[in-house]
Amino acid sequence: MIVLTGTIRLPADKLDAARPLLKTLIEETNKEDGCLYYRFGQDVLDAGLIVISEAWRDEDAVRAHLGAPHFIAWRDAGATFEVTDRQLTIYEVSSSKPL
């Protein structure tokens, strides 16, 4: 399993304009083969900080996602929404269990 976690930043006043595209990105990504979950959350203390949490079956699924039309649309709109400070880390997970 592959887990990605991290953050992006966009001005809080751009978030409402970005929501429709983010909604499509999240909904369509969660339908992709190999996607276990794909979620974005707004930080409670910092309105412009978006926390990203993803889990994938394998790296091939991640690579396929990066070429998906809904991901490309989001990536290409990044400048419009002034997305900055992309900090993502990818982890290879050999096992997991509930806490």
N, C-alpha and C positions, 0 to 999 in steps of 0.2 A: 504494500500500500504506500502511496505517496501522499504526504500531507504538506500543504502550503499554508503558511500563516504570515501575516504582516499588515502593513498599513499603507494607505495613500492619503494625501491631503488635498482638499479643495476648499475654496472659500465657502463659508457657511451660507452666504447669500446666493451661491450657485447650486446648492444642493437641490432645491425644489425643481430647478430647470433640468438637472441631471437625472432626477428620479425616474421619469418614463424610460429613458435608455437603460438605466441600471436595472429597472424592473424586468425589461426584456432580456437583458444580459443574464440575470440571475435565473429567471424562469427557463430560458432556453438552455442554459448551461446545465441545470439540474436534470434535463432530459437527455443529455449526451451519454453515449455509451461509455462506461468507465467512470462516470462522475458518481461519487458516493454522497457528497454534499458540497454545496457552493453557497456561501453566505457572506453578506456584507452587513456590518453594524456600525452605527454612529456612536462614537465615544461619548460617554455620559458627561465627562468634564470638559471635553474639547470638541465643539460642534463641527469643526472642519476636519476632524480626524476620522477616517473610515477604517474600521478593522475588518480584515479579510480572513476568512477561514475556508479552506478547501480540502477535500480528500478525494483521491483518485485511485482507481484500481492499479494503474501502472504509469510509467513515463510516456508510453505511447498514447495513452488517453489524454495526458496533459498536452503533448505535442499536437494532437488532433484539435484540442480545444483552442490552442493558439491560432489555428487557421480557420476557425469557425466564423461564419459571417457576423454573428452577434458579438463575438469578441472583437473582431476587426472594426466593427462600427463603434464600439466603446473606445478602443485604442485610438482610432482616428479622431474621435470627438474630445480627447483628453485636453487638447489646447483650448478648445472652446470653453470648457469648464474649469480651466486653469489647474488641472491635476498636477501635483508636484509631490516630491518626497516619497516616491514609490520605494517601499522597503519590504521585500518579500523574501522569505527563506523557504527552501524546499527540503523536506525530510523524507528519508526512506525509513519506513516503519516495518519492523519484522513481526510485531505482535501488538495487540491492544486488549484492554479489558476495562469494564466499567469501574469507576472509582467508588 
